[in-house]
Amino acid sequence: MSDKTIRLSLITGLILLAVISRVLPHPHNFTPVGAIALFGAAYFPRRWMAFAVPLMAMWLSDLFINNVVYAQQYPEYRQGFQWMGSLSVYGAFLLIVLLGLFALRRVNVWRVIGSAMAASVVFYVVTNFAVWYGSSMYPATWAGLSACYVAALPFFGNTLLGDLVYSGVLFGVFAWFIRRYPALANA
């Protein structure tokens, strides 16, 4: 197996492990989603892979979470097989990949931290705008939009913490492997 294949397998494997962690019990919004998008953007050798692999992993985990986990926890809301998660979540995820493509051309601790924080803001802004725009929970006014963002602030803390922790783990474990096996650095 070539060093390029090993490196690609390591990147993909770390993303898959992070995705699997989505099914473990966790506080609301404390997930690896933003970190996966940033990590894929930083390290996949082709841009299409930076979008496709994390998005596919997210979609597959959503299939399991929506149709097995949530179906058991909330049977009263079950309305048949769910093929998709929230489109605003996927849209935010794609914007975070774009953020990572530009901000993480050179990876270092401060860029990872800054990108994780920015990813949290992107997710917060996009998904809560979609809640305000696409539901009747809040009036279609500036006051309604403000109320929606204020109501989501407790979730933002968990999103930020999740993005920072999971980014630290993904980028840290990968850096450890690169230091341990230097041939993977330039593969």
C-alpha positions in Angstrom: 0.0 0.0 0.0 1.4 3.4 -1.0 1.9 6.3 1.5 -0.8 8.3 -0.4 -3.3 5.4 0.0 -2.4 5.1 3.7 -2.8 8.9 4.2 -6.2 9.0 2.4 -7.3 6.0 4.4 -6.3 7.7 7.7 -8.1 10.9 6.8 -11.3 9.0 5.8 -11.0 6.7 8.8 -10.8 9.6 11.3 -13.8 11.2 9.7 -15.8 7.9 9.9 -14.9 7.5 13.6 -16.0 11.1 14.3 -19.3 10.4 12.4 -19.9 7.3 14.5 -19.6 9.4 17.6 -22.8 11.2 16.5 -24.8 8.2 17.7 -23.3 8.3 21.2 -25.3 10.2 23.8 -24.2 13.8 23.8 -25.6 17.3 24.7 -27.6 19.0 21.9 -25.4 20.4 19.2 -22.2 19.0 20.7 -21.3 17.1 17.5 -18.3 16.6 15.2 -20.1 18.0 12.1 -18.1 21.3 11.8 -14.8 19.7 12.7 -15.4 17.0 10.0 -16.0 19.6 7.4 -12.9 21.6 8.4 -10.7 18.5 8.6 -11.8 17.2 5.2 -11.3 20.6 3.6 -7.8 20.8 5.1 -6.5 17.4 4.2 -8.3 15.7 1.3 -6.1 15.9 -1.8 -9.0 16.8 -4.1 -11.7 19.4 -3.5 -14.5 17.2 -4.6 -13.4 14.8 -1.8 -13.5 17.6 0.7 -17.1 18.0 0.0 -18.2 14.5 -0.9 -16.7 12.3 1.8 -17.8 14.4 4.8 -21.2 15.0 3.2 -21.7 11.3 2.5 -20.7 10.4 6.0 -23.1 13.0 7.4 -26.0 11.7 5.2 -25.4 8.1 6.1 -25.2 8.9 9.8 -28.4 11.0 9.5 -30.1 7.9 7.9 -29.3 5.9 11.0 -30.0 8.6 13.5 -33.3 9.6 12.0 -34.6 6.2 11.2 -33.3 4.1 14.2 -32.3 6.4 17.1 -35.0 9.0 16.8 -37.6 6.5 15.7 -37.1 4.7 19.0 -36.9 7.8 21.1 -39.8 9.7 19.6 -42.2 7.2 18.0 -45.1 9.7 18.2 -43.3 11.9 15.6 -42.5 9.0 13.2 -43.7 9.7 9.7 -42.1 7.0 7.7 -38.5 6.5 6.5 -36.5 9.8 6.5 -34.1 10.1 3.6 -32.7 13.6 4.4 -31.7 15.6 7.4 -32.3 19.4 7.4 -31.2 21.1 4.2 -30.0 24.1 6.2 -27.7 21.8 8.1 -26.2 20.4 4.9 -26.0 23.9 3.5 -24.1 25.2 6.6 -21.9 22.1 6.4 -21.0 22.9 2.7 -20.2 26.5 3.7 -17.9 25.3 6.5 -16.1 23.1 3.9 -15.6 26.3 1.8 -14.3 28.1 4.9 -11.9 25.3 5.6 -10.6 25.3 2.0 -9.6 28.9 2.3 -8.6 29.2 6.0 -6.8 25.9 6.4 -4.5 26.0 3.3 -1.7 25.9 6.0 -2.8 24.1 9.1 -1.6 25.3 12.5 -3.2 25.4 16.0 -4.4 29.0 15.7 -6.0 28.6 12.3 -7.8 25.4 13.4 -9.1 27.2 16.5 -10.2 30.3 14.5 -11.8 28.1 11.8 -13.6 26.0 14.4 -15.0 29.2 16.0 -16.0 30.6 12.6 -17.6 27.3 11.7 -19.8 27.5 14.8 -20.9 31.0 13.8 -21.7 29.9 10.2 -23.7 26.9 11.5 -25.6 29.1 14.1 -26.4 31.9 11.5 -27.5 29.6 8.7 -29.5 27.0 10.6 -31.3 29.5 12.8 -32.1 31.7 9.9 -33.7 28.7 8.3 -35.7 28.0 11.4 -37.0 31.6 11.4 -37.7 31.6 7.7 -39.1 28.2 7.3 -41.4 27.8 10.3 -44.2 29.6 12.1 -42.4 29.6 15.5 -41.3 33.2 15.1 -43.0 36.1 13.3 -41.5 37.1 9.9 -40.1 40.3 11.3 -36.7 41.5 12.5 -37.9 41.1 16.0 -38.9 37.5 15.2 -35.4 36.8 13.7 -33.8 38.3 16.7 -35.9 36.2 19.0 -34.9 33.1 17.1 -31.2 33.9 17.4 -31.5 34.7 21.1 -33.5 31.5 21.8 -30.7 29.5 20.0 -27.8 31.0 22.1 -27.7 28.0 24.6 -27.2 25.7 21.6 -24.5 27.8 20.2 -22.3 27.2 23.2 -22.5 23.4 22.6 -21.9 23.9 18.9 -18.8 26.0 19.7 -17.5 23.5 22.3 -18.2 20.5 19.9 -16.4 22.2 17.0 -13.4 23.1 19.2 -13.1 19.7 20.9 -13.6 17.6 17.8 -11.3 19.8 15.7 -8.7 19.4 18.4 -9.1 15.6 18.3 -9.2 15.2 14.5 -6.4 17.6 13.8 -4.4 16.5 16.8 -4.6 12.7 16.1 -3.7 13.4 12.5 -0.7 15.5 13.5 0.4 12.7 15.9 0.3 10.2 13.0 2.3 12.5 10.8 5.0 13.0 13.5 5.1 9.3 14.1 5.1 8.3 10.4 6.8 11.3 8.6 6.4 9.6 5.1 2.7 10.4 5.4 3.3 14.2 5.6 4.2 14.6 2.0 2.2 11.7 0.5 
